[in-house]
Amino acid sequence: MDIAFIGVGTMGRPMAGHLQRAGHRLHLVGHRTPLPDELLANAAVECASPRAAAQAADCVILMLPDTPQVGSVLFDEDGVAEGLSAGKTVIDMSSISPIETRRFAERIEALGCDYVDAPVSGGEIGAQQGTLSIMVGASEAAFERVRPLFEEMGQNITRVGEIGAGQTCKVANQIIVALTIEAVAEGLLLASKAGADPAKVREALMGGFASSKILEVHGARMIERNFEPGFRIELHSKDLNLALESARSLGVSLPNTATAQELFNACMANGGARWDHSAIAKALEMLAAGSIRPD
Amino acid sequence: MDIAFIGVGTMGRPMAGHLQRAGHRLHLVGHRTPLPDELLANAAVECASPRAAAQAADCVILMLPDTPQVGSVLFDEDGVAEGLSAGKTVIDMSSISPIETRRFAERIEALGCDYVDAPVSGGEIGAQQGTLSIMVGASEAAFERVRPLFEEMGQNITRVGEIGAGQTCKVANQIIVALTIEAVAEGLLLASKAGADPAKVREALMGGFASSKILEVHGARMIERNFEPGFRIELHSKDLNLALESARSLGVSLPNTATAQELFNACMANGGARWDHSAIAKALEMLAAGSIRPD
């Protein structure tokens, strides 16, 4: 299949590589940053604009930083929309606003094309190993048509609902991850200030109802004081903004998400925009004037 | 060994049974509720008071509802303290205040005895199957001496620090469990109100960084609207009180624990004291005037 892949950064580059190795022809847009050599060396076509890439392809995949970039690549002059014709499919694998996603989809569908939102979790390593979780919002028919592409890039591939539901699921994921990190931080900080060894507390809690991937990985980070990302607070904060925005527009109250966002704010105010998100523990330590373990 | 086991209710009864089957002689106090037949049938000795049981035993195990009951059994007239003599060990397996625990321990140690706090997690099923997690606060020497008893009742047995550290660890466990439940509730409620299928969201999130025992078990409860306990909100609320009390006395701020406690309060104000703790989702639903899925 001819695939326009727009956004070959940390995540998109290895994802596009999996599609290429599966025999698909990639159409890339190199007007911003130089294109990865290994993709060009395997017969990827370099296009002058998103429009040109969309014209040449059956399917357009986006993997971009945030909502404004997706809007711009789709609808600016020489954008994807100008290159689409009926029957093509746009797949947005970026993590962006569920609400804007539905607006983008309406405009794309008006051109006779399908729109699929399919954000991922699993990070750089998941992208490299082709083990991403992919959360899909799409019609049943569009999902079945593009599922083989997802199977080259990920493992746990779930259609969670209609258009927008993939982004909503990703937002739910980011809420649960942030609040579970915050939960582990409150538990370990209290235990530590009360004189228990936080490493032993973590060990005692693994295997019981408090056990989670977060207690295992981010709990260890807090104890080892390893706040190198990982996943940066500034990015997770962007995701919690999406959560709180969606919550407001839907009439839902998310009290602990709001507090977690404020703790991320406190980290950013203290130079921590690029700390790993497990450093939300440091915001609690500021409030407590004490630490889980000194830096 | 001769063991005084005080508190043979839902948890204590099967725990005492494991010790009995391992060949220990139990000394029970039957002044409040009738003693379990299966324990008496296997040569458990019925004593007239905690004092009498402590006199007859090498080691006293308590498995009681809360701090006041432990204080009363230990120090009231005809209590355990009156029956102790130097060299005996008191093991409190109840979940009670870490601060009061240290006060109780001082008084017991003044009698020449050891004090061990060893609360458990794993619930009724863990107690029956002998698979409890046991979180121990004790001197190294006292821990090693009583460890064989713990091995009859549990699997994941960790000494997390000195006296009081076991209770502190249990408090940390209860914080992390409550806040992870609350995290799952915020994520699933938002997803559901945004039109995604919460069951599919849960499925998509299992295996990734959002995955936890809580997402698996309590997430399913929220989706199935199964709020039969399980673990009752009134009990978890008691544990969060211990957390917030300890936090205040230690100079730690636990913002999300405080909010979770308020959500438990809201449940109790709406007749939910005996709902399962996963029903914290119902408090969020009240705030949102909507539900993850209608009852």
Interface residues (C-beta under 8 A of the other chain):
Chain A: P98 S121 G122 S133 M135 G137 N156 T158 R159 V160 G161 E162 G164 A165 T168 C169 V171 A172 N173 I175 I176 V177 A178 L179 T180 E182 A183 V184 E186 G187 L188 L189 L190 A191 K193 A194 G195 A196 D197 K200 V201 E203 A204 L205 M206 G207 G208 F209 A210 S211 S212 K213 I214 L215 V217 A243 S246 A247 L250 G251 V252 S253 L254 P255 N256 T257 T259 A260 L263 L284 L287 A288 A289 G290
Chain B: P98 S121 G122 S133 M135 G137 N156 T158 R159 V160 G161 E162 G164 A165 T168 C169 V171 A172 N173 I175 I176 V177 A178 L179 T180 E182 A183 V184 E186 G187 L188 L189 L190 A191 K193 A194 G195 A196 D197 K200 V201 E203 A204 L205 M206 G207 G208 F209 A210 S211 S212 K213 I214 L215 V217 A243 S246 A247 L250 G251 V252 S253 L254 P255 N256 T257 T259 A260 L263 L284 L287 A288 A289 G290
